[in-house]
Amino acid sequence: MAEVTDADFAAEVIGAELPVLVEFTADWCPPCRQMAPVLSALAAEEAGRLKVVQLNVDANPDTTHAYKVLSMPTFMVFRDGEPLRSMVGARPKRRLLEELADVL
């Protein structure tokens, strides 16, 4: 799964041709670590339909503040450069897929 930064967020997320699921994460966040295998599996299974990336909130404060992210993990779905929805907290892959159904 790709990582994005403040420097490349616009190119990798806003300018992406596919819908993008961004996980705002932190190394110290246990629920974020719990989501890592779920997101890796989702990225592999939905390749070509959905781009999945992570943004470390501690290393990338500008993007974190711009999207008013306060809790981790926060998931934001972007399509055509616009944020469509935000979801907070760990969840099973099945539920995440249900929440993304209208995007895929």
Rosetta blueprint (number, residue, H / E / L):
1 M L
2 A E
3 E E
4 V E
5 T L
6 D L
7 A L
8 D L
9 F H
10 A H
11 A H
12 E H
13 V H
14 I H
15 G L
16 A L
17 E L
18 L L
19 P L
20 V E
21 L E
22 V E
23 E E
24 F E
25 T E
26 A L
27 D L
28 W L
29 C L
30 P H
31 P H
32 C H
33 R H
34 Q H
35 M H
36 A H
37 P H
38 V H
39 L H
40 S H
41 A H
42 L H
43 A H
44 A H
45 E H
46 E L
47 A L
48 G L
49 R L
50 L L
51 K E
52 V E
53 V E
54 Q E
55 L E
56 N E
57 V L
58 D L
59 A L
60 N L
61 P H
62 D H
63 T H
64 T H
65 H H
66 A H
67 Y L
68 K L
69 V L
70 L L
71 S L
72 M L
73 P L
74 T E
75 F E
76 M E
77 V E
78 F E
79 R E
80 D L
81 G L
82 E E
83 P E
84 L E
85 R E
86 S E
87 M E
88 V E
89 G L
90 A L
91 R L
92 P L
93 K H
94 R H
95 R H
96 L H
97 L H
98 E H
99 E H
100 L H
101 A L
102 D L
103 V L
104 L L
